[in-house]
Amino acid sequence: MKSLVLTLQFLTRLPLPWVIEGDDAIFARGVKYFPVAGAIIGLFNCLVFYLANLVFSPITAGFLTVLMDTFMTGGLHLDGLSDTWDGVFSVRDRERMLEIMKDSRIGSFGVLGMLMVLGCKWVMYTELAGGLSLYGNGMDLWCRVLGPVVAAPIVGRIVMALLIYISEYARKTGMGGLYFAHKDAMNLPVTLIIGLALTGLCGYTAWIMIPFGIAVGLCFRAFIYRKLGGMTGDTLGASLEVTECIVLTVAVIAVRILGGLG
């Protein structure tokens, strides 16, 4: 349970009252609980998404959902995205890219990356809102509209955990390296079982999101490996943000094919 609490304290801004004493290994073992953190974030996002659509237009509700998602993570992964974009698109050598990624200042590529990700999420939440008036309170409402909102953060964190298990750390030191230094391949099945079970509860549209999310994560890993020869904490955060954007887009496309967004 120490690993679970430490993971929730690190990946979310939940006001958990406990002070946990633990070493690096205990902290790193929490990677198998990444999907749990995703489920909690997704449920908060879904609550805001649903309630905001009762009061505001879909555009405003989508924006408020993005705000909740950012608030729940404290912008942790957006920071990783901006650092990654500044580094890998700087057209420098590997060592210089890693130096740029450690710089606390944000550059034009980082700003552009965040705008693209936040804009994509905003648009996709707005698109999904079009189905709220079609399904009442039936199971289709959950499977086609609300479930994907919950599932996106789960799938993103399944991918982030998977990339830790199958990748090497690109730096010599760094907080992100704790997960790589203490990873245990035996925990991978546990992570996948937890993640797939939680996603499965989100309905049939969420099931479609899983293979696309994993495919995006693997492609992103290949891209980063060509640039840096390994993953970092920043690139893991970037992988999550990119994956969430793609799987939300996939959910919108799937529901439109099913004829559920009008």
N, C-alpha and C positions, 0 to 999 in steps of 0.2 A: 504493500500500500504506500510505502514511502516513495517508490518510483512513480506511482500514479499521481500522488499529490505534487511532487516536484515537477512532473510533466505538465500538469494543469497550471501550476504557478508560472512555468516558463512560457508556455504556448498561449495562455489566455490571460485576461485581466480580471478573472473572477476574484473577488475579495475573500480568498480562503484564509481562515484565521490561524492556521497551524504553522508553527516554525519547525521545519524538518531538518534533523541532523543526518547527513549522509555523505558518503565519499563519491568520487567520480563514477565508480562502477554502478552504484545504485542509481545515480542520475541518468547514466547512459542506458540502463536497462529499461528506462521509461519509454524507449522508442516504440515498444509494442503497444503503448497506450496512445500513440498519436491519433489513431482513428477515434478514440473516445473523446479526446479534445475536439476533434473535428465535429463529432456528433453534437456536443454541447454548443459549439459555436453555430452550427447549422440550425439547431432548435431556436436559439435566440434570433438568428436571422429570419427564420420562418415566422416567428411570432410577430416581429416588427413588420415583415412583408405582408402578412395577412391583415393585421390590425390597421396598418397605414393605408392599405387599399380600401378599407371600409370608410375612410375619412377623406383621403386625398386622391388625386389623379394617379394613374399608374406611373407616370414620370416621377412625381414627387415620392411615391411609395418606393420606387426602385432606388432613388437617391438615398432615402432614409435607410433602406436595407444595406446599401454599400457603407453608409456611415456606421451602422451597427457592426458590420463585419470588421471594419477597420478599428472600431473601439474595442471589440472583443479580443483582437490580437495585439492591440497597441501599435499597429503599423509595423510589427516586427518583420514580417515577410516582405512588405513593401520596401522596407529599408534594404533588405537583401536584394530585391529586384533592382532597385535603383543603383546600388553599388555594382551589381553584376553587369548591368547594361553599360555603366560608365567604363568598366574595365574591359569587357570583351569586345566592345565596339570602338575602342580607342585606337585600334590598328597599331598596337605596340607589341613588344615581345612579351613572353609569358611573365617574367619577373616584374616588369613594369605594370602589366595588367593587375597582378596581385597587389602591388603597391597602391594603385589607383583605387582598388576595391576597399582598401583599408582606410582611405581618406574619408574623414567625416563630412567633407563638403560634397554637395551633389552637383553633378554636371548636367549638360543639356541632354545627353542620352538617358541619364537616370530620370530626369523629369519627363522625357518623352515616353519612357517605358511605363512609368506610373500612370500617366494620363491615358495611355492605351489600355492598360489593364483595368483601371477604375471605370473608364468609359465603356469598355466591353461589358463589365459586370452590370453597370447601370442599365445599359440597353437590353441585356438579356433578362434581367429581373423585370423590366418594363414589358418586354415581350411576353414573359410567362404570366404576367398579371392579366393578360387578355383572356386567360382561361378561367379566371375566378368566377365570372358571371355565368359560365356555361354548365358548371357541374354541381351547383348547390353545395351540399355537405356530404356528397357520396364518396365512395372509394376512388372514383376517377379523379376527383379533386385532389386527393392525396397523391395518387400515382402519377398524374400528369402535370401537376402544378406545384403543390407544396413539398412533395417528396424530393424532387430534384433540388429545391432550395436547401433542404437539409443535407442532401447527399453530396453536393459539390465540395464542401469543406472536408467531408470524410474521405472522398476519393483523392482529393489533393494531398491529404496526409498519409494515405496508403502509399501513394507514389513517393512522397518524401521519405518515408520509412524504407521503402524498397530500394531507393537509390543509396541510402546509407549502407544497406546490407551488401550491395553489389559493387560499390565504388571504393576508391581509395581517397584519402585526404590529400589535397593539393598543396597544403602548407605544412611547415614544420611544427608550428604552434598555433593555438587559437581555440576559442571556446567550442566552436563547431567540431573540432578534432576529438573531443571527448566521446562523441557518439561513434566515431570511426575507430578510435583506439580500443574501445571496450565492447564492440559489437560482437554478438554471439549468433551465429547462423541458425542455431537451434530455436531462436526466438522468432525467426522469419515466419514459420508456419503459424505461430500464435498471432503475430501481427496480422497476417492475411485472414485468418479465421475471424478475428475480432472485426476487422475492417469490412470483410465481405458480409458478415452477419448483420452489422449495423446498416450497411448500404442496402442489403436485401430487404430490410424492414421499410425502406423508403419507396418500394413499389417498382413496377416493371420498367418505367422510364429510367430509373436510377441504375437498373441492371445494365442498360445499354451504355451508360456513362463509364462503367468500370473498364472495359477493354480499351476504349478510346483514351481514357486517362492514363492507363499504363503505357499505351503506345506513345502518347505525347511525352511522358516522362523518360522513356528510353531514347526517344529522338533527341530530347533536350540534353540528356546525359552525353550522347554521342557528340553533340555540338560543343558542349563544355569541355569534353575530353580533348577535342581537337585544339581547343584554345589553351587550356590550362593543364591538361594531363591528369585531372582529378577533380573532385568536388570540394566545395567549401561550405561553410554555414550560409554565406550569402547566396551561393548558387542553389542550395537546397530551398531557401526561401523563394528564390525566383522560380524554381521548378513548380512549387506549390501554386504560386499566383498564375503562372501560365496555364497549368493544368486546370485550375478552377475555371478560368475563362473558356477554355476549349470545351470542357464537359458541360458547362452551362449552355454554350452554343449548340452542342450536340443535343442536349435536352430540348431546346427550343425547336430544332429541326425535326427531332423525333415526334414531338407533339404536333407539329404542323403537318407532318406526313400522316399522322393518325387523325387529322382533322379537328384538332382540339383547341386552336387559338383564334378561330373565327376568320 
